[in-house]
């Protein structure tokens, strides 16, 4: 039997054929006018996607590279920073900050809840020497989305800068970098930006540049000052050899997003998320996060009693060719995650939901086949009429 696989994870995500084909074009040199034109088109397009007029710097790395760059460039050893951590990727910011010997004030909140902007505001009042606040926009490991706008309002009037990981948020969820007071916004290529992994970006505000100029942590490859100088030169480029194929791909993907319209893209992700959630609820499953508002990149679901989350992930993959994600860290085996961030439409979700129903039935869970799919269809039609 021919096996066809369906990638339904929260990253990497499927790639539009136009984006794939862009990488198959003949190679060009990165110190030529042809590359400069391509590179500028991508960066200026990214600014529109991120709703920013700030400098946007790019690096050949996964999103974690931009996260490390934000820590290394903006702070000095011993600087106090506040890290909000309610999942694996919030924890990653804390781990990176400790590597660079920052004084980490850790605000841990439950993994099924969102960070409380009031707590962040209070901590900033109590500890006015905090130089930076780190927040995850879309916490892929849990399915929770934080209220970046409210946190930005709390940070804006303080000397601290706001550093936001929107690796799985940018392009999928409402994100207004400048209006929300985000000083360093980091993102990556492999999620809603519909490009293979390996390209990271950071949007950097004037307030952040003041800290960067004074910071003395080491930075070489991820040096923001070098990247800005090269982009603002007579021939915009990167300090070191870029991932040329990925720049071609990202340039095409950004144009596709802008042609769709950012608000339309946000609404598409909202629709797919609500359809998926109605479906899994109709199957008799329980959604994981307590806070679902704005969380449209991934749906996290509690594994039913007696069936491990990993068992569901493996069965869907091996038997039905549908690849979803399991729980990470402390949630391993307890949840599974269905991605709908990036190049997806309703019929992609219908495939995943059908495979999930059959998987649950085959693993001994009592449900009526078609119940989830019917709920998703009903929701989709209702939303399409609005």
N, C-alpha and C positions, 0 to 999 in steps of 0.2 A: 504494500500500500504506500502511496506517496504521502510523505509527511510534510505538512505545511505548519510553520510556527507563527504564532501571533505574540508580539512583544507588548505586554501590558504592564510593564513595571514603571515606577516613577523616575526612571532614568537608569541607563540610556533609554531613549524613546525612538519610535519610528522616524524615518527621514523621508521627506517628500522627494519624489523622483527628480525634480529640478535641482534639489540640493545635492543628491548623489551624483548626478551627471556633471555638476559643476566641478567636482573633484577629479573627474575623468578627463578634463580638458588638458591640453599640453602644459607642461610646467613652464613657469616664467621665473625670471630672476627677481630677487627682492630689492635690488637697488636700481630699479628701472622706472621710467614714467608709467608704464603699464601697471606695475604693482602699486605704485603710489596712488594712482587713480582708484584702483580696486580697494585698497586699504582705507582711503579717506571715505569712500562711499559706505563701507561697512561701519566705520566708527561714527560717522555722522548719522547713519541710520539707527545705530544703537542708541544714540542720544535721544532720538525721537521715541524709540521703544521704551526707554527708561524715564522719559519726561524730565530730561536734565539738559542744562546748558553748561554743566561742569566739564572738566577734562575727563575723557574716558580713555583709560589706558588698557592695553590688551597684552596678554602673555600666553605663550604656548604651554599650557598647564590645565589641569582640571580646576574646578572652582576653588579647591583647597589652596592652590597656589596663590590666588588673589586674596584669600583669607589670611594666609601667612604674610603676604605683602602688606596688607593693612596693618597688621601688628608690627612688623619689622620697621615700616617707614614712619609710622605716626608716633611712636613712643620710645622712651629710653628705659633701660633697666632701672627698676625701682619705682617707676610710675604706677600709680594706683588706677586700676580700671575695674569697672563693674561688668560682669558677664551674666546675662540672664540665660539659664540653662534648664530647659524642660524636655530635652531629648538628646539624641546622639550628636547632632550637629551643633547644638548649643554647647555641649561638653567639649566639642572639638575646638571651639574658640578659646575656651579656658585652657585646654592643653597647649595650644600654640602660644598663648600669652605666657604661660609658665616656662616654656622653652626659652622665651626671650627675657626671662627673669623679671616680668612685671609683677606687681603686687595685686593679686587677683582677689577682688571682692565677689564672691560667688553667690548669686541669687538663684537658688534652685526652687523650682516649682513643680507640681505633679505633672507627670508625662501625659496625662489625659486632659490637661487644662492649659490655658494660655497665661502668659506673663501678665501680671497686674501693673499697668502703668503707674498707679498710685504708689505702689511699693517702690518702683524705680525712682519716682519723684521724691519720695521720702528719703531714700538712701542718698540721693544727690544732695538733699538739704543737710542731712546728718554728716556727710563726708564731702565737704566742698572741694577737697583736693583730688577727687576723681577726675581723671583726664579723658576717659573714654567709656562709652557704654556700648556693649556688644549685644546684638539682638538677632535672632533668627526670624526671618519673615515667615517662610513656609517650612515648618519642621517636618521634613519628609519622613523621618523615622516614626512619627506618631500621627501624622495627618492633621496636626494643629497649626493654625495660622495666628500669628500675633498681631496686635493692633499697632502697627508701626507708626501710623499717623499720631495716635495719642502719646506714644513714647517720644516721638519727635517733638511734640509740644512741650513735654516735660524737660527735655534735654536742651532745647533751643536757647533758653534764657540763662543757661549755665556756661561756664568755660569749657565744659566737656564736649567732645564730639560724639556723634552717633554713627556707629559702624554696623551695617546691616548685611547679613547673608541672605540674598534673595536668589540663590542658585536655582531653586525649584519654584520661585514665585514670579520672577521677571518674565513677562510675556503671557502668563496665565492668570495672574491675579492683579487687581487694581494696584498700581504702584506709581506714585508721583514723587520721584526722588527729591526734586527741589522744593516743591510745595510742602512736603512732609518733613523737611529739615534733616534729610539724611546726608551726612557728611562724607561717608565712604560707603558706597553701595557695591557689593561684589556679586558677581553672577558667573555662570558657566554655560557652555554651549549645548550640553547634551539633554536638556529638558525642554522647556517650552520654546527655546530658541531653535529647536528642530535641526540641530547640527550634531555630528558625531562628537564624542568626548575629546577634549584636548585644547580648548580655547577658553581662557578666563578673561574677565574684564572687571575693571574697578572704575567707578565714577567718583571723582574726588572734588570736594568743595573748597572754596577759598579759606574757610575756617580750618579745614583739615590741613591745607598747605602751610598754614602758620605753624602747626605742630610739627609737620614734616621737616620744615626748615630748621627747627630747634632740636629734633630727635637725633640720637646718636647710637641707636641699635644698628648692627651690621646689616647691610642689604646689598647684594650684587646683582644677581639675575632679576630679582623682583624689585629693583630700585625704581621707585616712582619718579624721582627727579630725572633720572636718565630717560625714562620712557616719555615723560612730558617734553623734555628738551628735544628729543628726536621727532616727536609728532609735530611740535610747533616750529620746526625748521622750515627752510625753503622747500625741502623735499620730504614731506612727512613719511616716516618709516619707524621701525623699531630698532632698539640698540643692537639686538642680536638676531640671528636668523629666525624668521617667523615660521609658523606652520602654514605654508602658502596654500596648500589644498584646503585646509580648514577655513582660512580667510575667504577663499573663493566660495566655499559652502555657506559660511555664515552671511556673506554679503547677499547671496541668493535668498537665504532663509529670512533675513531681516526685511528684504523687499516683499516677500510673501506675507509676512506679518503686517507690514504697513499697508499693503494693498487690502488685506482683510479689514484693517482698522483695529486699533488697540482695544477700544471698548467692545467691539464685536468679538474679539478674541477672548476677552475676559468673560463675556456673556456665554460664549461657547463652552468654556471650561466650567462655568457655573451650571449650565444645563446638564452637561455630562455627569457632573458630581451629584446633582440632585436626582437624576435618573438612576444612577448606581446606588445611591443610598436608599431610595424607595424600593429598589429591587431586593437588596440584601435584607431589608427589614421585612419585606413580604415573604422572604424565604424562612423567616423565623430566626435570623441572626441578629446580633447586637453590635451596633457601631461602637468603635472604641473611644474616640475623644468625647469628653463632655461638652466641649466647645466646638461647634461645627461652622459657626458664622465665618464666612470668607475663606473657608478651607476647601478649595476647589481643584487642587493639583492631584490629590491622591485620596482614596477612601481606605481607611484602616478599619478592620472588622475583627471582633473577638472570635477566636476559634471556638466552636461549640464544644460543650462538655464531652470529654471522651475522645475527641479528635484533635490532634496537634496541628498548629498552624503550618508547621513544616510538612506534615503529611498532605495537607491540601495543596500546598505549593508544588510538591513533588508529583502528586497524582495528576494535577492539571497539566503539568509540563510533559510528563512521560506518556500519559495516556491520550491527552487531547491536544497537545502542542501549544497550549496557552501558557505563557510565562508571566507569572505575577511574582510579587516579592513577599518574603516572610518578615517576621519581626526582627528587630536588631537589639543587641545588648540585652537589657533586662526584659525586653518584650519578646525575645526569641521563643518561638513555640506557642506564644500566647495570642498573637494576632497574625493576620495576613493582610497584604496591601495591594489594592488594585490601582494601577496608575491610569490617569486620563489627562496627563500634562503634555502638551505638544501637539503632534500631528495625529489627532484622533477626531472621529465623528461618532454619531450615535451607533452606526452599524458595527463599528469596532467594539463598542461596549456590549452590543447584543451578543457578539461572539463570546466575549469573556464571561458574560452572565450566564449564557447557555452552558458553557463548559463548567462553570462553578456549580450550577444546579446538578448536572450529571455527576460531577465529582463528589459532591455531598451525598447524593443518593448512593453512589457506589461505595462510599466509606461508611454507610450505615445511618446517615442522618435522615430523619423523617421529614420529608417535604413533598409538596405536590409539584411535579415537574411543570415548568411554564409559569409558575406563580410569580417568580421574580421578574422574568422577562415581560410578562403582561403588565406588571406595575411600572416597569421602566418605559414601555411603549406608551402607556396612558399618561405618564408624567411628561414625556417628550412631546406628545401631541398637545397637551394642555399648555406647555410653555411655548410651543410654536405658534399658537393662536394669539399669544399676548403681543 
